[in-house]
Amino acid sequence: MAQLAKADINLEGVKLKDGTVEAEREAQKAKMPVLKQLLEFKKYPGMLVETASVCWAWMVTSLLFYGLAYGWDRFGDSLYVTYLYVALGELIANVSVLLVLKVVGRKVALVSL
């Protein structure tokens, strides 16, 4: 309930263009327990697949990056040759990301990691 110029204005039934009551939905989600929120994935299975794939890709990417960052000195005998291997790997990764972003776009590349 909002008060404007000493008049009560009820905005609870105001619908947006898509026909949903956004404030009511947010209030329901705030009151909803975590388990019930996770069961919302049953309504939207595509969102579950996207969420799971992004979480998996995030974990794998992090482990690979930290593995390279903290263990790059163990890749070869010579420190310089090993550094060259890691630099080539970073170069290939950066160029491939630029190509993927140019071909499919930023939004699709972030969603479908």
QUIZIGI-V626440 format. One record per residue. N is the residue number from 1. RES is the residue in three letters. NEAR is the number of other ideal C-beta (glycine too) atoms within 10 Angstrom. Layout:
# QUIZIGI-V626440
n=<N:N>
res=<RES:RES>
near=<NEAR:NEAR>
This chain:
# QUIZIGI-V626440
n=<1:2:3:4:5:6:7:8:9:10:11:12:13:14:15:16:17:18:19:20:21:22:23:24:25:26:27:28:29:30:31:32:33:34:35:36:37:38:39:40:41:42:43:44:45:46:47:48:49:50:51:52:53:54:55:56:57:58:59:60:61:62:63:64:65:66:67:68:69:70:71:72:73:74:75:76:77:78:79:80:81:82:83:84:85:86:87:88:89:90:91:92:93:94:95:96:97:98:99:100:101:102:103:104:105:106:107:108:109:110:111:112:113>
res=<MET:ALA:GLN:LEU:ALA:LYS:ALA:ASP:ILE:ASN:LEU:GLU:GLY:VAL:LYS:LEU:LYS:ASP:GLY:THR:VAL:GLU:ALA:GLU:ARG:GLU:ALA:GLN:LYS:ALA:LYS:MET:PRO:VAL:LEU:LYS:GLN:LEU:LEU:GLU:PHE:LYS:LYS:TYR:PRO:GLY:MET:LEU:VAL:GLU:THR:ALA:SER:VAL:CYS:TRP:ALA:TRP:MET:VAL:THR:SER:LEU:LEU:PHE:TYR:GLY:LEU:ALA:TYR:GLY:TRP:ASP:ARG:PHE:GLY:ASP:SER:LEU:TYR:VAL:THR:TYR:LEU:TYR:VAL:ALA:LEU:GLY:GLU:LEU:ILE:ALA:ASN:VAL:SER:VAL:LEU:LEU:VAL:LEU:LYS:VAL:VAL:GLY:ARG:LYS:VAL:ALA:LEU:VAL:SER:LEU>
near=<7:8:8:7:5:5:7:8:10:8:9:9:8:11:10:9:5:6:6:10:15:11:13:13:10:10:12:11:11:7:8:13:8:7:7:11:10:11:11:12:14:8:8:11:9:8:11:14:11:14:12:11:13:14:11:11:12:11:10:11:12:10:10:12:12:10:10:15:9:9:10:16:10:7:16:14:6:9:11:8:10:15:14:13:14:16:11:10:14:12:10:10:14:10:10:10:11:10:10:14:14:10:9:12:11:10:9:11:14:10:12:12:13>
